[in-house]
Amino acid sequence: MGLAFNSVEQLNPPFVLVDERVLTLPQTDELSVSNHHLTFVYCLEGSCRMRFSKGDWFAFKPGDIVISPPDSHRDLMRHERAATSLYALRILLDIGSIREPSKESQPETDFRNFVEHHSLAPIHCPDGIDARINQFIAQLRSEAEKREIGYRHAVQSCATQIVLQTIRSSIQILLADGSKQKRSRSLSLVERCREYISSSYQECGLKLGTIAWHLGVSEEYLARLFKKLTGQTVFEYLRQQRLEEAKRLLIGSKSTIAQIASQCGFASASYFTRSFQKEIGLTPSDYRTNRVGKLAPLQSNPLVWTENKLASGYAKKR
């Protein structure tokens, strides 16, 4: 089916394998490729049609990159009158099963967490191999061919830079896509983000990473898209929802300030008080006193009394 060369294994985690592969494409049938690991594929020569998990077909050509998450698959089909082989660089990483990030996850200090966090969904990066990635590919190939002392460290260093630059490019491609279909998906994503916050704002310490993971996108993409389409940051919207609920509870319940702070996801009563006063201009206690005082005359429910009185008068007329 294909020939692998310049293969380098026994790398430090999360890297499993780096190799170059010439893949022979069948004349007519589709070729299905399954991924047990997170796989980055860089097309160097040849072209084909490709799709992720029975999705839409797209052209995979020299300069393109695809990112396939663990336990996924992609189908390849030969272009009519195109070459029968595909030459590509592969980088395989073991990041385990995709899972919700824990409090201990540190994407900016732990490379495995970083890759896991930004590789939740299949991605196609047309013309993603820029000059910088191409330079690191050339260095990687040279180290893999010469195999001088320390070559595995050098290969892993190059692979790290290639993956890092690829993830940065994939984020930029998603942000730069201004098509109507993409905008529709973007608006849908923002709405889903709002819905998730509305159902989870009570959680103290709710993080952008957790929200992004549930939506299947990166933190950076969600933060920039939400700000672009709403004019608010995700945390400004989260704080707004918490304060709106706090105002409702201050007026409509007998809960203490500390209880309301906890129910609305604030870390402490003092932090709640500071946030509330900064946004509303009153402390929670003053807001409650002010608002409940204004509502006091309505507690006899004059609307019900008027309706009952009208009903009584109507009965007498009859």
C-alpha positions in Angstrom: 0.0 0.0 0.0 2.9 2.4 0.6 6.6 2.8 1.5 7.9 4.5 4.6 11.4 5.9 5.0 13.3 8.3 7.2 11.3 6.8 10.0 12.2 7.9 13.6 10.7 6.2 16.6 11.6 6.0 20.3 10.9 9.7 20.8 9.9 11.3 24.1 6.2 11.6 24.8 3.9 12.7 23.4 5.6 11.9 20.1 5.3 8.3 18.8 6.7 8.4 15.2 7.9 10.7 12.5 8.3 9.4 9.0 7.9 10.2 5.3 5.6 8.0 3.4 4.7 7.3 -0.2 1.1 6.1 -0.3 -0.1 4.2 -3.3 -3.7 5.1 -4.2 -6.1 2.5 -5.7 -7.2 3.1 -9.3 -11.0 3.2 -8.5 -11.8 2.3 -4.9 -11.5 4.5 -1.8 -8.7 4.0 0.6 -9.7 4.2 4.3 -7.0 5.2 6.8 -7.7 4.8 10.5 -5.9 6.8 13.2 -5.1 5.4 16.6 -3.0 8.4 17.4 -3.3 12.1 16.8 -1.8 12.5 13.2 -0.5 15.5 11.4 0.0 14.9 7.6 1.9 17.2 5.4 1.4 16.8 1.6 4.7 17.2 -0.2 4.0 15.7 -3.6 1.0 14.3 -5.4 -2.7 15.0 -4.8 -5.9 13.2 -4.0 -9.5 13.7 -2.8 -9.9 13.3 0.9 -12.7 13.4 3.5 -13.0 12.9 7.3 -15.4 10.3 8.6 -17.8 10.2 5.6 -17.9 14.0 5.4 -17.5 16.2 2.3 -14.7 15.5 -0.1 -11.9 18.1 -0.5 -8.8 18.3 -2.5 -5.6 17.4 -0.7 -2.6 18.8 -2.6 1.0 19.8 -2.1 1.4 22.3 0.6 -1.8 21.2 2.4 -2.0 19.9 6.0 -4.6 17.7 7.7 -4.9 17.0 11.4 -6.7 13.8 12.4 -7.7 13.2 16.0 -7.2 9.8 17.7 -9.7 7.1 16.9 -10.8 8.8 13.7 -10.5 7.9 10.1 -10.2 9.6 6.7 -10.9 8.3 3.2 -8.7 9.0 0.2 -9.6 8.7 -3.5 -7.4 9.2 -6.5 -8.1 12.2 -8.7 -9.0 11.4 -12.3 -5.9 11.5 -14.4 -3.8 12.3 -11.3 -0.7 10.5 -10.1 -1.3 7.1 -8.3 0.9 8.0 -5.3 1.0 10.6 -2.5 4.2 11.7 -0.8 3.7 13.1 2.7 5.3 13.7 6.0 3.6 12.2 9.1 3.9 13.2 12.7 2.1 10.9 15.2 1.5 11.8 18.8 -0.1 9.9 21.7 -2.4 12.1 23.6 -4.8 9.4 24.9 -8.5 9.7 24.7 -10.0 13.2 24.3 -11.2 14.3 27.7 -12.4 17.4 29.5 -9.4 19.4 30.7 -8.8 19.1 34.5 -7.7 21.9 36.8 -4.2 20.5 36.4 -4.1 20.9 32.6 -1.6 23.6 31.6 -1.7 24.0 27.8 0.9 26.8 27.9 3.4 25.0 29.9 2.8 21.3 29.0 3.1 20.5 25.3 0.9 17.4 25.5 -1.9 19.5 27.1 -1.3 22.1 24.4 -1.7 19.7 21.5 -4.6 17.9 23.1 -6.4 21.1 23.7 -6.1 22.4 20.1 -6.7 19.1 18.3 -10.3 18.1 19.2 -11.6 18.0 15.6 -10.4 17.1 12.1 -8.9 20.1 10.3 -7.8 20.7 6.8 -5.3 23.6 6.3 -5.1 24.4 2.5 -1.6 25.7 1.7 -0.7 25.4 5.4 2.9 24.6 4.8 4.4 28.0 4.9 8.1 29.0 4.6 8.8 28.4 8.3 7.2 25.0 8.4 9.0 24.1 5.2 12.3 25.1 6.8 11.7 22.8 9.8 10.6 19.9 7.5 14.0 20.3 5.7 15.9 20.2 9.0 13.9 17.2 10.2 14.6 15.3 7.0 18.3 16.1 7.2 18.6 14.9 10.8 16.6 11.7 10.0 18.8 10.9 7.0 22.2 11.6 8.6 21.3 10.1 12.0 24.2 11.7 13.7 24.6 11.6 17.5 21.6 13.2 19.2 19.5 13.0 16.0 16.3 11.9 17.9 16.5 15.0 20.1 16.9 17.1 16.9 14.0 15.4 15.1 11.8 15.9 18.1 12.7 19.5 18.3 11.9 20.1 14.7 8.6 18.1 15.0 7.6 20.2 18.0 8.1 23.4 16.0 6.2 22.0 13.0 3.2 21.0 15.2 3.3 24.3 17.0 3.3 26.3 13.8 0.6 24.1 12.3 -1.7 24.7 15.3 -1.2 28.4 15.0 -1.9 28.3 11.3 -5.1 26.3 11.8 -6.4 28.8 14.3 -5.7 31.7 11.9 -7.4 29.8 9.1 -10.6 29.3 11.2 -10.6 33.0 12.2 -9.9 34.3 8.7 -12.7 32.2 7.0 -15.4 34.8 6.2 -17.8 32.7 4.2 -21.5 32.8 4.9 -21.5 29.2 5.9 -18.6 29.8 8.3 -20.3 32.9 9.7 -23.5 30.9 10.2 -21.5 28.3 12.1 -19.8 31.0 14.1 -23.1 32.6 15.2 -24.3 29.1 16.1 -21.2 28.6 18.2 -21.7 31.9 20.0 -25.3 30.9 20.8 -24.2 27.5 22.1 -21.6 29.3 24.2 -24.3 31.5 25.7 -26.5 28.5 26.4 -23.7 26.6 28.1 -22.9 29.7 30.3 -26.6 30.1 31.2 -26.6 26.5 32.4 -23.2 26.5 34.1 -22.6 30.0 35.5 -23.3 28.7 39.1 -20.0 26.7 38.9 -17.3 28.6 40.8 -14.1 28.7 38.8 -15.7 28.1 35.5 -12.8 28.4 33.0 -12.6 29.4 29.4 -10.8 26.1 28.7 -13.8 24.1 30.1 -16.3 26.1 28.0 -14.2 25.7 24.8 -13.7 21.9 25.4 -17.5 21.4 25.7 -17.9 23.3 22.4 -15.1 21.5 20.6 -13.0 24.5 19.8 -9.8 26.1 21.1 -9.8 28.8 23.8 -8.2 31.3 21.5 -10.7 30.7 18.7 -13.7 31.0 21.1 -12.4 34.1 22.9 -11.7 36.0 19.6 -14.9 34.9 17.9 -17.1 35.7 20.8 -15.6 39.2 21.2 -15.8 39.8 17.5 -19.5 38.9 17.2 -20.8 40.2 20.5 -18.5 43.0 21.5 -18.1 41.3 24.9 -15.5 38.9 26.2 -16.7 35.5 27.3 -16.0 36.4 30.9 -17.8 39.7 30.6 -20.9 37.8 29.5 -20.4 35.2 32.2 -20.1 38.0 34.9 -23.2 39.7 33.4 -25.3 36.5 33.8 -24.1 36.0 37.3 -25.0 39.5 38.3 -28.4 39.4 36.7 -29.2 36.2 38.6 -27.8 37.8 41.8 -30.1 40.8 41.3 -33.1 38.5 40.9 -32.2 36.6 44.1 -31.6 39.7 46.1 -35.1 40.9 45.4 -37.0 37.6 45.2 -35.4 35.5 48.0 -34.4 35.7 51.6 -30.9 34.1 51.0 -28.0 35.8 52.6 -25.4 37.6 50.6 -22.9 34.7 51.1 -25.5 32.2 49.9 -26.3 34.3 46.8 -22.6 34.7 46.0 -22.2 30.9 46.1 -25.4 30.2 44.1 -24.2 32.6 41.4 -20.7 31.2 41.1 -18.7 33.8 42.9 -15.6 32.6 44.8 -16.5 34.6 48.0 -19.0 37.0 49.4 -16.4 39.8 49.4 -15.5 39.3 45.7 -19.2 39.2 44.9 -19.8 42.5 46.8 -16.9 44.2 45.0 -18.0 43.0 41.5 -21.6 43.9 42.2 -20.8 47.4 43.5 -18.4 48.1 40.6 -21.0 47.1 38.0 -24.3 48.3 39.6 -23.0 51.2 41.7 -24.5 49.8 45.0 -23.5 47.0 47.4 -25.8 43.9 47.3 -27.3 44.9 50.7 -28.0 48.5 49.5 -29.5 47.2 46.3 -31.8 44.8 48.1 -32.9 47.5 50.6 -33.5 50.0 47.8 -35.4 47.6 45.5 -37.4 45.8 48.1 -38.4 49.1 49.6 -39.8 50.3 46.2 -41.7 47.0 45.7 -43.3 47.0 49.3 -46.5 48.8 48.3 -47.3 46.1 45.8 -47.1 43.2 48.2 -50.9 43.4 48.8 -51.2 42.4 45.1 -53.6 45.2 44.0 -54.0 43.6 40.6 -55.7 40.6 42.2 -57.8 42.8 44.5 -59.0 44.9 41.5 -60.0 41.8 39.6 -61.9 40.4 42.6 -63.7 43.6 43.1 -64.7 43.9 39.5 -66.0 40.3 39.6 -68.0 41.1 42.7 -69.5 44.2 41.2 -70.4 42.3 38.1 -72.2 39.6 40.2 -74.2 42.3 42.0 -75.4 43.9 38.7 -76.7 40.5 37.7 
